Amino acid sequence: MSLIARTLLLFALLGAAFAQAHASVANAPGANLEIALVTYGPGETYWERFGHDAIQVHDTVSGESVDFNYGVFDFDESGFLLNFARGRMHYLMDAAYTAQDQHYYIESGRSVTRQPLALTPDQAAALRDFLLWNLRPENARYDYDYYVDNCTTRVRDALDRAVGGAIRKQLETRAGGMTYRQQTARLMSAQSWLMLILDLGLGPYADQPPTAWQESFLPMVLQRELASVKIDDGTGGTRVLAGESQLVSPNRLDVPPEHAPDLRAPLAIAGLVFAALLIVTARRWPTGLALLGTLYLVAAGIVGLLLLVLWTLTTHHSAWANANLLLFNPLAFLLLPSLWRARRGLAASRLADRILLLQLLAIATALTLHLLPGTVQQNQPWLLFAIPCWLALSWSLRRGLRRIH
């Protein structure tokens, strides 16, 4: 929904609050309101792979039903791409009548599930009032973060606010099922090239063992976890917050795997194959060695630059302190001249010798960091890829050639 359409809906809802002849979600008493969590399954486009959700507010008397969500972004926003690159993305809250909002997801084949929530009339009215306040243009915008402040955590936090913090209190005591890295790889596995890029770019932050509260940054996890949350029933007892899930529309798309793919074997094989090619070309086809080596060094240098920029010049904190910088870094560019010297049968320069030694020490450091006890960055697949490549490249540049003094 466009910003204009969203604003018109807000005015319509607020206007109804002053028009007693027209009962609506905006002016219905809490006793007439039904609150539900609506969860949408993953879509085919990469930004839809994590799924989506909304809070549904339904007036049982007038029949009016509105879905509130926090997942709108504007490609036409001034500086959108630059802000995206810097990790300063701006998202908006949105609202639409339920039938209109769910039509897109049903048509695109994504599952739609409705989960009624057992809120008291006062809690339902307070939640409705908060959502309408949040929908105002001056309140709708927020700074988006993939893992800690996204369209699902905003829904989660609004519901938690309505029940006095009971959701957070209970979910923070439970361990999550997967890390941020594992959930990302699992959900992006249908687009393997993007999955690899994201895995390469995630730092140790993505490997912290999350609580169920933290892992509920995903719609499907939030839906699952709410089913076990209990809240005060107002009489000294407790009741389950979420009722039985109701399937509004089935999924017609490929379902993401239950577990993250194991990248170790594929990347280890790729690293060994590339290393073997470097060794074979070093012996039989010097020009081929120069071409393959250039491809690797340029790629390693570019990756290193990007990882360095993500760490030092952006707010993508999930990419900070990335140990893959020890495997792929801008120093690789300095080895290019020696690579082409080797094509003519000349030994590597003294500078190249020092850089190679420094790179091998960096690899040893990366391996040591990975083996340390405790929570460390799970970059074993990239270690298995990079180690044979660097060893083969180092041997190819120093293979039996004597330094020319």
C-alpha positions as CSV (number, residue, x, y, z in Angstrom):
1,M,0.0,0.0,0.0
2,S,1.3,3.4,-0.9
3,L,2.0,6.1,1.7
4,I,-1.1,8.1,0.4
5,A,-3.4,5.0,0.7
6,R,-2.1,4.2,4.2
7,T,-2.7,7.8,5.3
8,L,-6.2,7.8,3.8
9,L,-7.0,4.5,5.7
10,L,-5.7,6.1,8.9
11,F,-8.0,9.1,8.4
12,A,-10.9,6.8,7.7
13,L,-10.3,4.8,10.9
14,L,-9.8,7.9,13.0
15,G,-12.7,9.7,11.4
16,A,-15.0,6.7,12.3
17,A,-14.1,7.2,15.9
18,F,-16.0,10.5,15.8
19,A,-18.9,9.2,13.8
20,Q,-21.0,7.2,16.2
21,A,-23.4,6.2,13.4
22,H,-20.6,4.1,11.8
23,A,-19.1,1.6,14.2
24,S,-15.6,0.5,13.3
25,V,-12.4,-0.9,14.6
26,A,-11.4,2.6,15.7
27,N,-14.3,3.2,18.1
28,A,-15.5,-0.3,19.1
29,P,-15.4,-1.1,22.8
30,G,-12.8,-3.6,23.8
31,A,-15.4,-6.3,24.4
32,N,-16.2,-6.2,20.7
33,L,-12.6,-6.6,19.5
34,E,-11.0,-9.8,18.4
35,I,-7.2,-9.8,18.2
36,A,-5.2,-12.3,16.1
37,L,-1.7,-12.8,14.9
38,V,-1.6,-13.4,11.1
39,T,1.5,-15.1,9.8
40,Y,2.4,-15.3,6.2
41,G,4.8,-18.0,4.9
42,P,8.0,-17.2,3.0
43,G,7.8,-15.9,-0.6
44,E,9.9,-16.4,-3.6
45,T,11.6,-13.0,-3.8
46,Y,14.7,-12.7,-1.5
47,W,13.2,-10.1,0.7
48,E,10.2,-12.3,1.3
49,R,12.2,-15.4,2.3
50,F,11.9,-14.7,6.0
51,G,8.1,-14.5,5.9
52,H,5.9,-11.8,7.3
53,D,3.2,-11.2,9.9
54,A,0.5,-8.7,11.1
55,I,-1.8,-8.0,14.0
56,Q,-5.4,-8.3,13.0
57,V,-8.0,-6.2,14.8
58,H,-11.6,-7.3,14.1
59,D,-14.8,-5.6,15.3
60,T,-17.3,-8.4,15.8
61,V,-20.3,-6.1,15.7
62,S,-19.6,-4.1,12.5
63,G,-17.6,-6.9,10.9
64,E,-14.8,-4.5,10.0
65,S,-11.3,-6.1,10.2
66,V,-7.9,-4.3,9.8
67,D,-4.4,-5.8,9.6
68,F,-1.6,-3.8,11.0
69,N,2.0,-4.6,10.0
70,Y,5.5,-3.1,10.1
71,G,6.9,-4.2,6.8
72,V,6.8,-1.3,4.4
73,F,9.8,0.2,2.7
74,D,10.1,2.7,-0.1
75,F,12.6,2.2,-2.9
76,D,11.9,5.8,-4.0
77,E,12.9,7.3,-0.6
78,S,15.7,9.8,-1.0
79,G,19.0,8.0,-0.5
80,F,17.4,4.6,0.0
81,L,20.2,2.6,-1.6
82,L,22.9,4.5,0.3
83,N,21.1,4.1,3.6
84,F,20.6,0.4,2.8
85,A,24.3,0.0,2.2
86,R,25.2,1.9,5.4
87,G,22.7,-0.2,7.5
88,R,20.3,2.7,8.1
89,M,17.2,1.4,6.5
90,H,13.9,3.1,7.2
91,Y,10.7,1.1,7.4
92,L,7.1,2.1,8.0
93,M,4.1,0.7,9.8
94,D,1.2,0.0,7.5
95,A,-2.4,-1.0,7.8
96,A,-5.0,-2.4,5.4
97,Y,-8.4,-4.0,5.5
98,T,-7.9,-7.7,6.1
99,A,-9.3,-8.9,2.8
100,Q,-7.2,-6.4,0.8
101,D,-4.1,-7.1,2.8
102,Q,-4.3,-10.9,2.6
103,H,-5.2,-11.0,-1.1
104,Y,-1.6,-10.5,-2.3
105,Y,-0.3,-13.3,-0.2
106,I,-3.0,-15.7,-1.2
107,E,-2.6,-14.9,-4.9
108,S,1.2,-15.4,-4.7
109,G,0.8,-18.8,-3.1
110,R,2.1,-17.9,0.4
111,S,0.5,-19.5,3.4
112,V,-1.8,-17.4,5.6
113,T,-2.4,-18.5,9.2
114,R,-4.6,-16.8,11.7
115,Q,-3.9,-17.3,15.4
116,P,-6.5,-15.8,17.8
117,L,-5.1,-14.2,21.0
118,A,-7.0,-14.3,24.3
119,L,-6.7,-10.7,25.3
120,T,-9.0,-9.1,27.8
121,P,-11.3,-6.2,26.6
122,D,-9.0,-3.7,28.2
123,Q,-5.9,-5.2,26.6
124,A,-7.6,-5.4,23.2
125,A,-8.7,-1.8,23.4
126,A,-5.2,-0.6,24.6
127,L,-3.5,-2.5,21.8
128,R,-5.9,-1.1,19.2
129,D,-5.2,2.5,20.5
130,F,-1.5,1.9,20.4
131,L,-1.6,0.6,16.8
132,L,-3.6,3.6,15.7
133,W,-1.2,5.9,17.4
134,N,1.7,4.1,15.8
135,L,0.1,4.4,12.4
136,R,0.2,8.2,12.4
137,P,2.7,9.6,9.9
138,E,4.9,11.1,12.6
139,N,5.1,7.7,14.4
140,A,5.1,5.2,11.6
141,R,8.7,5.3,10.6
142,Y,11.4,3.3,12.4
143,D,15.1,2.3,11.8
144,Y,15.1,-1.3,10.6
145,D,17.5,-4.0,11.7
146,Y,17.4,-7.5,10.3
147,Y,17.6,-9.4,13.6
148,V,16.6,-7.1,16.5
149,D,14.2,-4.5,15.1
150,N,12.2,-5.8,12.1
151,C,8.6,-6.2,11.0
152,T,8.1,-9.2,13.3
153,T,9.9,-7.9,16.4
154,R,7.7,-4.8,16.2
155,V,4.6,-7.0,16.1
156,R,6.0,-9.1,19.0
157,D,6.8,-6.0,21.1
158,A,3.3,-4.5,20.5
159,L,1.7,-7.7,21.7
160,D,4.1,-7.9,24.7
161,R,3.2,-4.3,25.6
162,A,-0.5,-5.3,25.6
163,V,0.0,-8.1,28.1
164,G,2.3,-6.3,30.4
165,G,5.6,-7.9,29.3
166,A,4.5,-11.5,29.9
167,I,5.7,-12.6,26.5
168,R,9.3,-11.4,26.9
169,K,9.5,-12.6,30.5
170,Q,8.7,-16.2,29.4
171,L,10.5,-16.3,26.1
172,E,13.8,-14.9,27.5
173,T,14.0,-18.0,29.8
174,R,13.9,-20.4,26.9
175,A,16.7,-21.3,24.6
176,G,16.2,-20.7,20.9
177,G,16.5,-23.5,18.4
178,M,18.9,-22.0,15.8
179,T,21.4,-19.1,15.6
180,Y,20.8,-16.1,13.4
181,R,23.3,-17.6,10.9
182,Q,21.5,-21.0,10.8
183,Q,18.1,-19.4,10.3
184,T,19.5,-17.1,7.6
185,A,21.1,-20.0,5.7
186,R,18.0,-22.2,6.1
187,L,15.6,-19.6,4.7
188,M,17.9,-18.3,2.0
189,S,18.9,-21.8,0.8
190,A,16.7,-21.6,-2.3
191,Q,18.9,-18.8,-3.6
192,S,22.3,-20.4,-2.9
193,W,24.4,-17.6,-4.3
194,L,22.8,-15.1,-1.9
195,M,23.0,-17.6,1.0
196,L,26.8,-17.9,0.5
197,I,27.2,-14.1,0.3
198,L,25.3,-13.6,3.5
199,D,27.1,-16.4,5.3
200,L,30.4,-15.0,4.2
201,G,29.4,-11.5,5.5
202,L,28.1,-12.5,8.9
203,G,30.4,-12.1,11.8
204,P,30.4,-13.7,15.3
205,Y,27.3,-11.8,16.4
206,A,25.2,-14.2,14.2
207,D,26.5,-17.2,16.1
208,Q,25.5,-16.3,19.6
209,P,23.0,-18.8,21.1
210,P,19.7,-16.9,21.0
211,T,16.9,-17.0,23.5
212,A,13.4,-17.8,22.2
213,W,12.6,-14.1,22.5
214,Q,15.5,-13.2,20.2
215,E,14.8,-16.0,17.7
216,S,11.2,-14.7,17.4
217,F,12.5,-12.1,15.0
218,L,11.1,-14.7,12.5
219,P,7.3,-14.8,12.0
220,M,7.1,-18.6,12.1
221,V,9.1,-18.8,15.3
222,L,6.9,-16.1,16.9
223,Q,3.8,-18.0,15.9
224,R,5.2,-21.2,17.4
225,E,6.4,-19.6,20.7
226,L,3.2,-17.7,21.4
227,A,1.3,-21.0,21.5
228,S,3.0,-21.8,24.8
229,V,2.9,-18.3,26.5
230,K,0.5,-18.0,29.4
231,I,-1.0,-14.8,30.7
232,D,-3.0,-13.7,33.8
233,D,-6.7,-14.5,33.3
234,G,-7.7,-11.8,35.8
235,T,-9.0,-14.2,38.4
236,G,-5.7,-15.3,39.9
237,G,-5.1,-18.0,37.3
238,T,-3.5,-18.2,33.9
239,R,-4.6,-18.9,30.4
240,V,-2.8,-19.7,27.1
241,L,-2.4,-16.5,25.1
242,A,-2.7,-18.0,21.6
243,G,-5.5,-20.2,20.5
244,E,-5.3,-22.9,17.9
245,S,-3.9,-21.7,14.6
246,Q,-6.4,-21.5,11.7
247,L,-5.2,-22.0,8.1
248,V,-6.7,-19.2,6.0
249,S,-4.9,-20.2,2.8
250,P,-2.4,-23.1,2.2
251,N,1.1,-22.7,1.0
252,R,1.7,-23.4,-2.7
253,L,5.4,-22.6,-2.8
254,D,8.5,-24.6,-2.0
255,V,8.9,-25.0,1.7
256,P,12.3,-24.0,3.3
257,P,14.2,-26.9,4.8
258,E,13.8,-27.5,8.6
259,H,17.6,-27.3,9.1
260,A,20.3,-25.1,7.7
261,P,22.4,-26.7,5.0
262,D,25.9,-27.8,5.9
263,L,28.3,-25.8,3.8
264,R,31.5,-27.5,4.9
265,A,31.7,-30.3,2.4
266,P,30.7,-28.2,-0.7
267,L,33.2,-25.4,0.1
268,A,35.9,-27.8,1.1
269,I,35.6,-29.6,-2.2
270,A,35.5,-26.3,-4.1
271,G,38.7,-25.2,-2.3
272,L,40.5,-28.5,-3.0
273,V,39.5,-28.5,-6.7
274,F,40.6,-24.9,-7.1
275,A,43.9,-25.6,-5.3
276,A,44.5,-28.6,-7.6
277,L,43.9,-26.4,-10.7
278,L,46.4,-23.9,-9.4
279,I,49.1,-26.7,-8.9
280,V,48.4,-28.3,-12.3
281,T,48.6,-25.0,-14.2
282,A,51.7,-23.9,-12.2
283,R,53.5,-27.0,-13.7
284,R,52.0,-27.1,-17.2
285,W,50.4,-23.8,-18.1
286,P,51.9,-20.7,-16.5
287,T,49.4,-18.4,-18.2
288,G,46.6,-20.5,-16.8
289,L,48.1,-20.1,-13.3
290,A,48.2,-16.3,-13.8
291,L,44.6,-16.2,-14.9
292,L,43.3,-18.5,-12.1
293,G,45.4,-16.8,-9.5
294,T,44.3,-13.4,-10.6
295,L,40.7,-14.4,-10.4
296,Y,41.2,-15.6,-6.8
297,L,43.3,-12.7,-5.6
298,V,41.0,-10.1,-7.1
299,A,38.0,-11.8,-5.5
300,A,39.8,-12.1,-2.2
301,G,40.7,-8.5,-2.3
302,I,37.2,-7.3,-3.1
303,V,35.7,-9.5,-0.5
304,G,38.2,-8.2,2.1
305,L,37.4,-4.6,1.2
306,L,33.7,-5.2,1.5
307,L,34.1,-6.9,4.9
308,L,36.3,-4.0,6.1
309,V,33.7,-1.4,5.0
310,L,30.9,-3.3,6.6
311,W,32.8,-3.4,9.9
312,T,34.1,0.2,9.9
313,L,31.7,2.3,7.9
314,T,28.2,0.8,8.4
315,T,25.8,-0.1,11.3
316,H,25.5,-3.7,10.1
317,H,26.6,-4.9,13.5
318,S,26.0,-8.5,12.5
319,A,28.9,-8.2,10.1
320,W,31.4,-6.6,12.5
321,A,34.6,-8.3,13.6
322,N,34.3,-10.8,10.8
323,A,37.1,-13.4,11.1
324,N,36.8,-14.0,7.3
325,L,38.9,-10.8,7.0
326,L,41.9,-13.0,7.9
327,L,41.1,-15.3,5.0
328,F,40.2,-12.7,2.4
329,N,41.6,-9.2,2.6
330,P,42.9,-6.3,0.4
331,L,46.5,-7.4,0.8
332,A,45.7,-10.0,-1.9
333,F,45.9,-7.2,-4.5
334,L,49.6,-6.7,-3.8
335,L,50.4,-10.3,-4.9
336,L,49.1,-9.7,-8.5
337,P,52.5,-8.5,-9.9
338,S,54.4,-11.5,-8.5
339,L,51.8,-13.8,-10.0
340,W,52.5,-12.5,-13.5
341,R,56.2,-12.6,-12.8
342,A,55.8,-16.3,-12.1
343,R,54.3,-16.7,-15.5
344,R,57.7,-15.7,-16.9
345,G,59.6,-18.1,-14.6
346,L,60.6,-15.4,-12.2
347,A,60.6,-15.8,-8.4
348,A,58.3,-13.8,-6.2
349,S,59.5,-10.4,-5.0
350,R,60.6,-9.9,-1.4
351,L,57.4,-7.9,-0.8
352,A,55.3,-10.9,-2.1
353,D,57.3,-13.2,0.2
354,R,56.4,-11.1,3.2
355,I,52.7,-10.8,2.2
356,L,52.5,-14.6,1.7
357,L,54.0,-15.1,5.1
358,L,51.6,-12.6,6.7
359,Q,48.7,-14.3,4.9
360,L,49.7,-17.7,6.2
361,L,50.0,-16.3,9.7
362,A,46.5,-14.8,9.3
363,I,45.1,-18.2,8.3
364,A,46.8,-19.8,11.3
365,T,45.2,-17.1,13.5
366,A,41.8,-17.6,12.0
367,L,42.1,-21.4,12.6
368,T,43.2,-20.8,16.2
369,L,40.2,-18.4,16.8
370,H,37.8,-21.0,15.4
371,L,39.2,-23.7,17.8
372,L,39.0,-21.5,20.9
373,P,36.4,-22.6,23.5
374,G,33.1,-20.7,23.8
375,T,31.0,-19.0,21.2
376,V,33.1,-18.2,18.2
377,Q,32.4,-17.3,14.6
378,Q,31.2,-20.4,12.7
379,N,33.3,-19.8,9.6
380,Q,34.6,-23.4,9.2
381,P,33.3,-23.7,5.6
382,W,35.3,-20.7,4.6
383,L,38.4,-22.0,6.4
384,L,38.1,-25.3,4.5
385,F,37.8,-23.3,1.2
386,A,40.5,-20.7,1.8
387,I,43.3,-22.9,3.4
388,P,44.0,-25.1,0.4
389,C,43.7,-22.2,-2.0
390,W,46.2,-20.1,-0.2
391,L,48.6,-23.0,0.3
392,A,48.5,-23.9,-3.4
393,L,48.9,-20.3,-4.4
394,S,51.9,-19.9,-2.1
395,W,53.5,-23.0,-3.4
396,S,52.9,-21.9,-7.0
397,L,54.6,-18.6,-6.4
398,R,57.6,-20.1,-4.7
399,R,57.8,-23.5,-6.4
400,G,61.5,-24.3,-6.8
401,L,62.3,-20.9,-8.2
402,R,65.4,-19.2,-6.9
403,R,65.3,-15.5,-6.0
404,I,66.9,-13.2,-8.5
405,H,69.3,-10.9,-6.7
